[in-house]
Amino acid sequence: MTLHADLRVTRGAFRLAAELVVEPGEVVALLGPNGAGKSTALRALAGLLPLTGGHIRLGERTWDAPPDVFHPAERRPIGVVFQDYLLFAHLSALENVAFGPRARGAGRAAARAEAARWLERVGLAGHARAKPRTLSGGQAQRVALARALATGPDLLLLDEPLAALDAATRLHVRAELGRHLRDYPGHTLLVTHDPLDAMVLADRLVVLEHGEVVQQGTPTDVARRPRTDYVADLVGLNLYRGTAHGTAVELAGGGTLTIAAPATGPVHVVFPPNAVGLHPEHPTGSPRNAWRVTVAGIEQHAHTTRVRLDGVPPVLADVTTATVADLRLRPGDELWAAVKATELHAYPS
């Protein structure tokens, strides 16, 4: 069964108009900036927010098709893992997981037996009697996942499931979550703002901006060929739009870049910040793009320094700390930026 969702929701001035398709066993990540409509889409799929148009269908079953059909959350075969997990504080881990089967009509003994099986699957059999306040963040996340899967849902909704974890815990829990998602035969929608979570966990990415899908594809496709500034920033690339005439691309925002492979017509041009060299004078040597820039900002990242540069075009450069010291970089400094033509990737816009 395929999940087909034509999500159309109007709330005041905001309008969501997005189509989603999720196949059995597939993990689709929904990404976008704040206010893009990710939470609205998740709430609509969960049955917490009725559509104002469109439809939600799983196979031959229709969950929402205004104005005639609307199945609320309790009538949909779904499981949800919320950002803050929302475990019942007064219940043990076992009772939290058993809640779903009990709510679906299972007897107490059967529900507890199913809960115990799921706690064992997520590696928490020894914490069955623990209350949520005694669990670590990673353990609470696994209890929430077990609770969501214990009812055998057809659709699993993950709302920023790793956001509440610290960096060290997140790495381990992400790997564990990926293992469980690979074993899950149903449909999974992961809502996240974290590109690494999406790239590692999802089979396909869907990017929302202003309530509309602006790009979708495999993680590799999206990372290599971003189509909006948000996506380019998400995957850490410089992105420009322009018109190609052979190896020259006239940029929409001004300036010209030289590419290695000839192209014709409207294109996007991308290259990574670490491909940008900074020089006090006009560089010489192998054929390259070079233009004057002014340092607009300097940000320290893990092992590199990101330099924001104003120019035609503006550009981001990732350089070593040694380069910052050698050039004595300060905001307002004038330099030359250089990028080899072979580092630029152009594709039709």
Disulfide bonds with the S-S distance in Angstrom:
none
